[in-house]
Every structure is written in C-alpha cells, then in structure tokens.
Amino acid sequence: MTTIDILGDQEETLGTAEDLREEVVLDIMQQEIVGSMVKIEFETSLGLCTGYYLSSELGHEEINLEEASLERLKRLFPACNGAFIHPANRDWVEISLAEAISGLPEYKIYSRIVTGGIV
C-alpha cells in the first residue's frame, strides 16, 4: 500500500490495482418534448414540494402543485399564488407572489420525471 501526503494533515491510502474498482453510473436524462407531462420535486426548508406541468415551446410553464406542497409554500410565503418553471433556467422553479417585491423566490429542481404526453 502507498500513502500520499496531501497538504500535510490529510492522507489518502490507495490500494493495489486489484482493490481499485471504478463504478460508472449513467444518469439517463429523459427528454422533454412539447406536450409531455413532467413531474418535478424541489426542496424547501419545510420539506419536499411536488408538482406537475405540461411542457410547452414557450417555457415558463405553470406548475400544478400537490395540495400539501402548496400549503408548504404558503407557510413560507403567505402571498404565494403559484409556481412556474423559471423562464431562463429550466432547472429552477420560480415562486409567484401576489405582492410586488424585487426578485422572486426560486428553488432548484431536485428531480424531474417525464411521465407521458397528452391523451
């Protein structure tokens, strides 16, 4: 075995070639196509919020939040009146507020699942 000294205090021990294995994980991104139904989850300080939206060409889709998720957001932001996919970055959710403030609260999407299209 070999020990490598990194910055004095930190040490990392490496094994032999037989001990070392590389695990390759492929994250298969599902493509959103116009008309597909998409389930998303994002995490707030009060817990996970879940909602669905219909993918469109225009972007900034309205998210249909589950009842418990909408209640969580209303506890965080009493003026909350919904959520949308961020118009400039589809990895973020934008919280819509009934009152005018500078900037809107945003959350990074935790998971996204394309569930199908319109029937």
N, C-alpha and C positions, 0 to 999 in steps of 0.2 A: 504494500500500500504506500501511496505517496501523499504527503501533506503539503499543501500550498499555503504560504503565509500571505494573507491579503490584509493590507493596511495594519499590520502589526497584531491587532487583537483578534481579528476574525480569521478563522481557519476553516478550510473545506477539505474533507477527506474524499479522495477518489478511489474507486475500486479498480479491479482488473477489467480487462475488456469483456470477460465473461459476465461480470457483475453489472456492467452498464447496459441498460436497455433504453431505447427511445420509444416513447409511446406517441403515436401520431393520432391526433383527434381531428377529424374533419367536421367542421361546422357547416352543414349544408344550408345555405340561405335559400329560403323559398322566395321566389319572385312574386312580387305584387303585380298583378295585371289589372287593367281597368275593369271594374265590375266585380273584383274578388272581395269577399268578406274577410276581414282581418281582425283577429283577437289580439289585444295588447294588454300588458300589465306594466305598471310603473309603481315605484315605491315612494311613499310619503313618510313623514315622521310618525303618522298614526297607523301605518300599515300599507299593505298592497292594495292598489286600485286596479280594477279590471273593467275593460270596455271593448266595444266593437265598432268598426267603421267600415264603410264601403269605399274601396279605393277608386279614385277618380283621376282624370287627367289634370284637373285644376289644382289639386292639392288643398291643404288646409281643411281637410275633411272633419266634420263634427263627429265626436266620439260618443256613442251611446253607452253611458256608464251604467254598471250594475247599481242597484239601489244603495247597497251598503257603501259602495265606492263614492257615490255622490254625497252621501251623508258624511263620510270622512272628509271630503274636500270642503263641505260646508262648515264643518267644525274648524278646519284650518283657515278657511277664507269665507266668512259669513256672506260676502257679496258674490260668491261663486254662482255662476249661472250656466256652467258647462265646461267642456274641454274640447280642444281641437288638436289635430296633428300640426306641428309647427310648420309654417309656410316655407321657411328657408332650410330647415334641417329635419328630415323625416324620422330621425332617431329621438326626437323630443316631443313632449306633449306640452301644449300651452293651455293654461287655465284661464278661462274667460271670466271677467269680473263685471258686475253691474255698475260699479263705480269707476270713475276715471282716475287712474294713477299713472305714474310714469313707469313703464315696463310692466310686463305680466309675469306671474309665477310660472316656472317651467320645471318639468321633470323629465329625466332620461328614461326612455322605454327600457324596461327590464327584459321583457320577452315579447316576441311578435310571431303569431301563427296564422298563416293564410289558411282559412277554413273552407273556402269554396267560392263559387260565384252566385249570381242571381239566378233563381229558378224561373 
